[in-house]
Amino acid sequence: MTIDKKAFISVFEDVLTRAERKKQKVNVNEEKPDYDLLIHYENGETHGLHLVLGNKGEKSRIMYIGYENNGFELLSEDTTILRDLLEDEKVIQ
């Protein structure tokens, strides 16, 4: 699925700017991410991200693919924002 709505992207960028870097032990073979994201930048570069999406009111985690032990923790409020956005896009499983 591709999401290229400017409003969605803007909110997603805001969520990422509030994320706090956290060293973590993650084995993605045992703890599967909820989403794998491929971010395309206007300059043509890309980044792959894993998103472990918490329930509403819980924190979430996001990490670069291949660098899972250096992740970012998302605020519980931002988890709720992401869940609402993804529900609007009908991609919550």
N, C-alpha and C positions, 0 to 999 in steps of 0.2 A: 504494500500500500504506500502511496505517496501522499504526503500532506504538504501542500505548498501555499496554504492560506496565510497571508501576511499577519493577520491577527493571531493565529495559532503560533506562528514562528516567533512573533514578538513576545508573547507571554512565556513561551518555552525559554527564550533567551533570558528573560527576567528571572525565571526560576533558577537557571544555571548560574547567574551572577551572584545569587544568594547562597549557593551551595558552599559547604565548608569541607576543605580537604581533610581526609582521614586515612591514616594507614590502617589496613584491614587485612585479615586473612580470608580470602575467598577462593573456594574451589568451585569454579563454574560447572564442573562435571557433576558435583553433588548438589549445589544450590544454583539451579538454572535461573537465569534472568527472565523477567516477564517479557521484556522486549529487547531486541537488538535493533539499534538505530544506525542508519548511515546518514550522516550530515553532509550535505553538499553546500560548499561556500561559493559565493559569487565569483571568486578568483579561480574556481575549478578544483580547489583542494577538497579532500573529504576526510572525515574522521568516523571511525566506528565506535559506538558506545553500547554498553549493556545498561539496562535500566531494571533495577529491582524495585518494583512499585509496591509500596506499603498500602494498607487499607486507609480509608479516610481517617485523618487524625493521627496517623503514624508517620514516622520518618521513612524516607526512601533513600536508595543509593544509586549513584550513577558512576560508571567507570569506563575508561578507555579500554577497548578490546586489546588484549595482550598485556595490559598493565593493571590487572584487576586488584592488586594489592595496594594501589594508590588511587583510592576512590574518593568520591565526594558524597557527603551526606546532605540530603535535602530536608528542609524544614517540614514539619508535619502539615503546616498550612499549605506549603507548596505541593505536597502529595495530593491534598484535596483539590487544588487547582488543576494539577495534571490529570487526576482521575476525571474531573468534570470535563476537561478538554477532550480527553480520549473517549469519554462516553458520548460527547457531542459528535465526534467523528465516527462513532460506532466501532471502535477497535478494542474495547474492553472485552476480554474473553471470559 
